[in-house]
Amino acid sequence: MAFSFDPLLAKYRNNNTLELESGEKAETKMKKQLTQERLKSLLHYDPQTGHFTYLEAYKDHQAGDRAGYVKTNGYREVAIDGHKIYEHRLAVFYVTGAFPQECVDHVNRNPIDNRWANLREATYCQNSWNTGLRKDNTSGYKGVCPARNGLWQAYLYADGARLNLGFFEEKERAVEAVAAKRKELHGDFAYQATKQ
């Protein structure tokens, strides 16, 4: 099996690994001691707002105060019994009684919008498909770049490998090719990012 290096996916995996390392270390310890019942005795999760609030006064917080804080990576984290865990992962545990197997994807790509309707369990690949434009994007469209031959190249990633869809004289045709193939391969996780 050939290894295909994808800098975008590698960067994503590194970021996700950081998230999961932080979360998994806490989850491994917490799984042994934190139950859904214990969680629900400490915090209330409102699926309409995505907010966790304290049920009783706790340290510097009053009952009803929002739990957690926004980390520098843009995700909210909540401390429970001395363990920190990402709020979106905690929401899945609160509702289902089990921590997510891999990732929790934010449908609208907003990492602090933890409403239940905005969260879905995902694989690492599925989570990477639902991303915006890279900062170095020059075409204004995800999966489309100018080629040295003066044409527009269309591509996407599937199963960890880059899939080249061809070269097009018009950028719009390249965009259409990527959008169609992304919908076919990525299904509900397809996101055709464009510059606003």
C-alpha positions as CSV (number, residue, x, y, z in Angstrom):
1,M,0.0,0.0,0.0
2,A,1.5,3.3,-1.1
3,F,1.6,6.2,1.4
4,S,0.2,9.4,0.1
5,F,1.3,12.6,2.0
6,D,-1.3,15.2,2.3
7,P,0.0,18.4,4.1
8,L,-3.6,19.6,4.8
9,L,-4.7,16.2,6.2
10,A,-1.4,15.9,8.1
11,K,-1.9,19.3,9.7
12,Y,-5.5,18.3,10.6
13,R,-4.4,15.0,12.1
14,N,-1.8,16.8,14.2
15,N,-4.4,19.3,15.4
16,N,-6.9,16.5,16.0
17,T,-4.3,14.4,17.8
18,L,-3.6,17.2,20.1
19,E,-7.3,17.5,20.8
20,L,-7.7,13.7,21.3
21,E,-4.5,13.3,23.4
22,S,-5.9,15.9,25.8
23,G,-9.3,14.4,25.7
24,E,-8.3,10.8,25.7
25,K,-6.0,11.1,28.6
26,A,-8.8,12.7,30.6
27,E,-11.4,10.3,29.2
28,T,-9.3,7.2,30.0
29,K,-9.2,8.3,33.7
30,M,-12.7,9.6,33.7
31,K,-14.2,6.4,32.1
32,K,-13.2,4.6,35.3
33,Q,-14.8,7.1,37.6
34,L,-17.1,9.5,35.7
35,T,-20.6,8.2,35.0
36,Q,-23.3,9.8,33.1
37,E,-25.2,10.0,36.4
38,R,-22.3,11.8,38.1
39,L,-22.0,14.2,35.2
40,K,-25.7,15.0,35.3
41,S,-25.5,15.6,39.1
42,L,-22.9,18.3,38.5
43,L,-23.8,20.0,35.2
44,H,-26.9,20.6,33.1
45,Y,-26.5,20.5,29.3
46,D,-29.0,22.4,27.2
47,P,-29.1,20.8,23.8
48,Q,-30.8,24.0,22.3
49,T,-27.9,26.3,23.3
50,G,-25.1,23.8,23.6
51,H,-24.2,25.2,27.0
52,F,-23.2,23.4,30.2
53,T,-24.2,25.1,33.4
54,Y,-23.5,24.3,37.1
55,L,-26.3,22.8,39.0
56,E,-24.8,23.9,42.4
57,A,-22.2,26.4,43.5
58,Y,-18.8,25.1,42.7
59,K,-15.5,26.8,43.6
60,D,-15.8,30.3,42.2
61,H,-19.0,29.6,40.3
62,Q,-22.6,30.0,41.2
63,A,-25.4,27.6,40.3
64,G,-26.6,28.5,36.8
65,D,-23.2,29.8,35.7
66,R,-21.8,28.5,32.4
67,A,-19.2,25.9,32.8
68,G,-15.9,25.9,31.0
69,Y,-13.9,28.3,28.9
70,V,-12.6,28.8,25.4
71,K,-9.1,27.5,24.8
72,T,-6.6,29.2,22.5
73,N,-7.4,26.6,19.8
74,G,-11.0,27.8,19.7
75,Y,-12.7,24.9,21.5
76,R,-14.5,25.0,24.8
77,E,-13.2,22.9,27.6
78,V,-14.9,21.9,30.9
79,A,-13.1,20.7,34.1
80,I,-14.9,17.9,36.1
81,D,-13.4,16.4,39.1
82,G,-9.9,17.7,38.2
83,H,-10.1,16.5,34.6
84,K,-10.4,18.7,31.6
85,I,-12.4,17.6,28.6
86,Y,-13.7,19.3,25.4
87,E,-17.3,20.4,25.7
88,H,-18.4,18.8,22.4
89,R,-17.1,15.4,23.6
90,L,-18.7,15.9,27.0
91,A,-22.1,16.7,25.2
92,V,-22.0,13.4,23.5
93,F,-21.3,11.6,26.8
94,Y,-24.0,13.6,28.5
95,V,-26.7,12.6,25.9
96,T,-25.6,9.1,24.9
97,G,-23.8,7.8,28.0
98,A,-20.6,7.0,26.0
99,F,-17.6,9.0,24.9
100,P,-17.3,9.3,21.1
101,Q,-15.1,6.6,19.4
102,E,-13.2,9.0,17.3
103,C,-14.2,12.6,16.6
104,V,-17.2,14.9,17.1
105,D,-17.8,17.0,14.0
106,H,-19.3,20.5,14.3
107,V,-21.7,20.6,11.3
108,N,-21.4,24.4,10.9
109,R,-17.6,24.2,11.5
110,N,-17.9,26.6,14.5
111,P,-15.9,24.9,17.4
112,I,-17.8,26.7,20.2
113,D,-21.3,25.9,18.8
114,N,-22.1,22.8,20.8
115,R,-25.8,22.6,20.2
116,W,-26.9,19.0,19.9
117,A,-28.2,19.6,16.4
118,N,-24.8,20.8,15.4
119,L,-22.8,17.8,16.7
120,R,-22.3,14.5,15.0
121,E,-19.9,11.6,15.6
122,A,-17.4,11.2,12.8
123,T,-14.2,9.4,11.7
124,Y,-11.0,11.4,11.4
125,C,-11.5,11.5,7.6
126,Q,-15.1,12.6,7.8
127,N,-14.1,15.4,10.2
128,S,-11.4,16.5,7.8
129,W,-13.8,16.7,4.9
130,N,-15.9,19.3,6.7
131,T,-13.3,22.0,6.8
132,G,-13.0,25.5,5.3
133,L,-10.4,27.0,2.9
134,R,-6.8,26.8,3.7
135,K,-5.2,30.2,4.4
136,D,-2.9,29.8,1.3
137,N,-5.8,29.1,-1.1
138,T,-5.6,31.3,-4.2
139,S,-8.6,30.2,-6.2
140,G,-11.3,31.0,-3.7
141,Y,-12.6,27.4,-3.8
142,K,-11.7,24.3,-1.9
143,G,-10.1,21.7,-4.2
144,V,-9.4,24.1,-7.0
145,C,-6.0,25.6,-7.8
146,P,-4.3,27.2,-10.8
147,A,-2.0,24.9,-12.6
148,R,1.3,25.8,-14.3
149,N,-0.2,25.0,-17.7
150,G,-2.7,27.9,-17.3
151,L,-5.6,25.6,-16.6
152,W,-7.5,25.0,-13.3
153,Q,-6.8,21.8,-11.5
154,A,-9.6,20.1,-9.6
155,Y,-8.8,17.6,-6.8
156,L,-10.0,16.3,-3.4
157,Y,-9.0,13.9,-0.8
158,A,-10.7,10.5,-0.2
159,D,-9.5,7.7,2.1
160,G,-6.3,9.6,2.8
161,A,-5.2,9.9,-0.8
162,R,-5.4,12.8,-3.2
163,L,-7.8,12.2,-6.1
164,N,-7.0,14.4,-9.1
165,L,-10.2,15.2,-11.1
166,G,-8.5,16.8,-14.1
167,F,-7.6,20.2,-15.6
168,F,-10.2,22.7,-16.8
169,E,-10.0,25.8,-18.9
170,E,-12.7,27.5,-16.8
171,K,-12.5,27.7,-13.1
172,E,-16.2,27.3,-12.8
173,R,-16.0,23.8,-14.5
174,A,-13.3,22.8,-12.0
175,V,-15.5,23.9,-9.1
176,E,-18.4,22.0,-10.4
177,A,-16.3,18.8,-10.9
178,V,-15.1,19.0,-7.3
179,A,-18.5,19.7,-5.8
180,A,-20.1,16.8,-7.6
181,K,-17.3,14.3,-6.7
182,R,-17.2,15.6,-3.1
183,K,-21.0,15.1,-2.7
184,E,-20.6,11.6,-4.2
185,L,-17.7,10.5,-2.0
186,H,-18.2,12.6,1.2
187,G,-22.0,12.5,1.5
188,D,-23.3,14.5,4.4
189,F,-19.8,15.6,5.3
190,A,-19.2,17.3,2.0
191,Y,-18.4,21.0,2.3
192,Q,-17.6,23.2,-0.7
193,A,-15.8,26.0,1.0
194,T,-15.5,29.3,-0.8
195,K,-14.1,32.7,0.1
196,Q,-16.8,35.1,1.2
